[in-house]
Amino acid sequence: MSTIDVTDLTFEAEVLRSDVPVVVEFWAEWCGPCRLVSPVLDELSEEYAGRVKFVKIDTEANPGLSEDFKVQSIPYMAFFTGGEMEKSLVGARPKAMLKEAVEELLAAQA
């Protein structure tokens, strides 16, 4: 399973109504650090397939969501369980740190 592109129109169904925890990456095509994080999130989506959903939101194409979540810097990762944002991280982070945040998300759900 790889990351899913989400828009203003699909956010509620894909993130807020998800049966599993969701990691949302806010990104943009021009963002260098976003290009570093993207393959890491793809790897994590494979590792956590079926347990955690990983989605991406293009901030340029979906400014409403960026405004709703007060995204001021990207990459911005938001961690959701049960339709509620539990945590967020700003900036490119190493895989180990992102994996730790995903594990915390799963533990909070249990």
C-alpha positions as MATLAB code, in Angstrom:
seq = 'MSTIDVTDLTFEAEVLRSDVPVVVEFWAEWCGPCRLVSPVLDELSEEYAGRVKFVKIDTEANPGLSEDFKVQSIPYMAFFTGGEMEKSLVGARPKAMLKEAVEELLAAQA';
ca = [
       0.000    0.000    0.000;
       1.377    3.415   -0.864;
       0.403    6.916    0.102;
      -2.940    8.242   -1.140;
      -3.447   11.712   -2.592;
      -6.219   13.503   -0.708;
      -8.039   16.704   -1.639;
     -10.421   19.116    0.046;
     -13.232   16.935   -1.315;
     -11.903   13.551   -0.139;
     -10.363   14.577    3.202;
     -13.386   13.774    5.337;
     -13.875   10.292    3.876;
     -10.180    9.338    3.736;
      -9.000   10.887    7.016;
     -11.789   11.844    9.392;
     -13.894    8.726    8.786;
     -10.986    6.289    8.504;
     -11.241    3.050   10.474;
      -7.472    3.093   11.039;
      -5.108    5.862   12.209;
      -3.995    8.249    9.466;
      -0.733   10.104    8.863;
      -1.297   13.174    6.681;
       1.593   14.883    4.927;
       1.003   18.445    3.761;
       3.469   19.084    0.932;
       4.104   21.029   -2.294;
       5.898   20.194   -5.526;
       8.482   22.967   -5.003;
       9.362   21.853   -1.443;
      12.800   20.212   -1.259;
      12.392   18.771    2.253;
       9.027   17.305    1.166;
      10.843   15.321   -1.518;
      13.076   13.871    1.218;
      10.133   12.835    3.419;
       7.957   11.364    0.664;
       9.955    8.140    0.079;
      10.187    7.587    3.850;
       6.405    7.825    4.160;
       6.051    5.419    1.225;
       8.275    2.919    3.090;
       6.274    3.347    6.294;
       3.017    2.886    4.391;
       4.309   -0.523    3.298;
       5.452   -1.444    6.821;
       2.141   -0.443    8.407;
      -0.167   -1.574    5.576;
      -3.635   -2.319    6.921;
      -2.874   -0.730   10.308;
      -2.160    2.910    9.398;
      -3.167    4.921    6.326;
      -0.696    7.422    4.848;
      -2.058   10.285    2.763;
      -0.628   13.374    1.074;
      -2.240   16.778    0.604;
      -0.826   19.197   -1.956;
      -0.994   22.551   -0.161;
      -1.027   24.469   -3.451;
      -4.046   22.584   -4.800;
      -5.895   22.403   -1.454;
      -5.402   25.711    0.362;
      -8.572   25.237    2.423;
      -7.146   22.271    4.323;
      -3.837   24.043    4.849;
      -5.730   26.977    6.331;
      -7.980   24.739    8.462;
      -4.946   23.107   10.079;
      -2.908   26.327   10.230;
      -0.092   24.852    8.152;
       2.618   27.509    7.932;
       5.644   25.353    7.067;
       5.953   22.169    5.049;
       6.420   19.304    5.189;
       3.827   19.180    7.942;
       2.722   15.781    9.217;
      -0.548   15.453   11.113;
      -1.441   12.250   12.962;
      -5.140   11.341   13.275;
      -7.096    8.690   15.171;
     -10.870    8.524   15.226;
     -11.138   11.698   13.176;
      -9.143   13.763   15.686;
      -5.666   15.176   15.176;
      -3.478   13.769   17.954;
      -0.090   15.201   17.037;
       1.785   17.123   14.364;
       5.391   17.413   13.240;
       6.889   20.180   11.106;
       9.896   19.708    8.854;
      11.742   16.769    7.368;
      12.294   14.135   10.048;
      14.341   10.927    9.979;
      12.526    7.655    9.473;
      13.135    6.563   13.072;
      11.401    9.675   14.416;
       8.419    9.268   12.071;
       8.175    5.582   12.953;
       8.178    6.462   16.666;
       5.300    8.909   16.077;
       3.359    6.200   14.199;
       3.935    3.741   17.049;
       2.634    6.332   19.534;
      -0.444    6.766   17.339;
      -1.096    3.016   17.359;
      -0.557    2.807   21.118;
      -3.021    5.635   21.709;
      -5.623    3.820   19.646;
      -5.261    0.547   21.620;
];
